[in-house]
Amino acid sequence: MMKIGILGGTFDPPHKAHLKIAERAIKQFHLDKVLFIPSGNPWQKKYATSFIHRYEMTKILIEDINIFEISDIEKSEDVPSYTFDTLTKLNHKKDNLYFILGSDTAMNIRTWNNYEKLSELTNFLIALRKEDSVNNLKVNFPFDYELIDGEKLDLSSTSLRNKLKENLFNEEEIPLKIIQYIKKNSLY
């Protein structure tokens, strides 16, 4: 059975740190592919760009990489998107399913719907953010996990939205095609 990584998120906007984390996970844990899943209705966010724009931008982000796929399994914006429900729908064997998280998100997992059942459905791979430490992660993350190797990344969609509002476009952080999509659709 294929070893699959799941990288879920708001992707508002998607950026190169998402790619780096997925690439590192594939290499380090010998995954066959990573499935990017933009959330339909990110219930912990007050505001999110529409699903179709976030989906299209994520599709652009991964378009030339054959070990990455995108899923619209959470496309409904009418009901909240819960990771537990998504993983249940995917119905993939736990032994070969790896949920990829940034440490900032991982440390808030106890706020998620049915979080206590997640470890029955998946294994966890966590990438440390610059501001986080392994000790904080051990205290705040309730499940077994493995760390994704590599330098700590310091790129967030929130900081990128703020830069985009000020026309500070940076191709090192966001691919040019996504910047063009953002401008064409007057996002942010």
C-alpha positions, 0 to 999 in steps of 0.5 A: 500500500502507498505511503501517503502524506497529508498536508492540510491547511487553509493555504491562504495563500499557499507558499514555498514553505509548504513545498519544502515541508512536503519535500522533506517529509517525502525524502525523510520518510520515504512517502510515495506522495503528499496530498495537499488538502485545502480546508473548505470552511476553516472553522478556527479562522474568522476570515478566509479567502474563498475555497475555489481561490485557495484551491486554485492557488494550491494547484498552481503551487504543486502543478509541476511536481508529480509526487504532489496531488491536491484534493477537494475533499473539504470543498464544502464551505457550508459546514466546518472542515474537521481533520477527523472527518476528512481522514475518516473519509479518506479511509487509508490504513493508519500504518501508511498515512502521515499527517504533516503539521507545522509545530505552531498548529501541532501545539494547538491540536487539543482545540480540534474537533475529535482530536483525541481520536486522530492518533487512531487514523494517522501518524504525525510528522511535525516541522518545527517553526523558528519560534518553537522548540522540541520541549514545547512540542513535547509538552503541548502535543499529545501523540507520538510524532516524528520530527521533519528534519531541516532548518526551521522555517519562518514563513506564515500565510498571515505574514505573507497576506500582510506583505501582499497587501502592501505590494511586497511580492517576493518570488522566494516566498510565493511562486510568480504564477501565484502572485499573478493569480492573486493580482488577477483576482484582486485577493488580499 
